[in-house]
């Protein structure tokens, strides 16, 4: 699950959501809008592209020296899988719109998603073999401070939240905001674990790095 988790979560979301949608429409339990409109299909395509890239890039990973426990990792995977399902698929009772169904907003949401996808790719390339899906310290681990890491300590998580925001704008429905809130909590938890691990591995350097950068969301945290 560790290396395949980005692709796995998209696959799980697509299969489960597709089954729920098909079953619901057959029994007339879900209205006609339970299918994917074109803007949401475009957003889903960007998530698939992101996951394919991530799966390929995950092969460039140094061996682990120390890492989080399997239960801790599983908690994170379960939470973000649930968030992705809620983000992409209409949830009965959570389909009220918080944004109008407008082409300009669809385009803006997709552009935001594309921009943050680019940030994720850039951050991943700068991180190199230090990257891992779980919280861990690799053998020969370095404290990366180049590229987006010069400004934010966890730019990949910044990018993921930005992609969620983009999809939420495309969707315009309350379920996407619920997914965003769940994602914020999941990555806030993970950042706290990573900060602790990095502080132990690079006590002096990490403290200076913390004093000069934002953890995740510039101007907020």
C-alpha positions, 0 to 999 in steps of 0.5 A: 500500500505504501508505494501504490497508495496514490493510485490505489486511492483513485482506483478505490474512489472510482470503483466504489463511487461508480458502483454507488452511482450506478446502483443508486440510479438503477433504483432511482435513489440518486438523481440524474446529477449523480453522474460526472459533468464534464468539468468534474471529469476534467478534474478527475483526469488531473487527479489521475495524472497526478497519481500516475506521476506519483506512482512512477516517481515513488520508485526513486526512494532511498531505504528507510532508517526510521519510520512511523508505525504501520497503524499510524500510516493506515490511519492516514491512508484511510482518512485521505481515501475517505476524503477523496471519495467525498471530494469527487462524488455527490454525497446524498444530503451534501449536494447543496451548492456553495458556488454557482454552476458557472463556466468561469468558476469551473475554469478557475478551479481547473487552473488552480488545480493545474497550478498546484499540481505543478507545485507538487511535481516541482516539490517532489523533484526537489525532494528526490529520494528523501520522499516517502508516503509514510513519515520517515527518515531515509538513510542519508536523509538531507534537509532539503531547502531548495525550490519551494522548500525555501519558503514552505517546509511541506510544499507537497501538502500545500499543493495537495490542499490547493488541488482539493480547493481547485476541485471544490471550486469545480464541484461547487457542492458542500461535499467538496468542502467537507472533503477539504476540511477532512484533508486539512485535518489529515495533513495537519496531523501528518505534518506534526509527525514529520516535524517531530521526526525532522527535529530529532534527525536535524535538531539545530538545522531544523530549528533554524529552518522552522524560524525562516519558513512556513510549515504548510500554508504561507501566512497561516501556519 
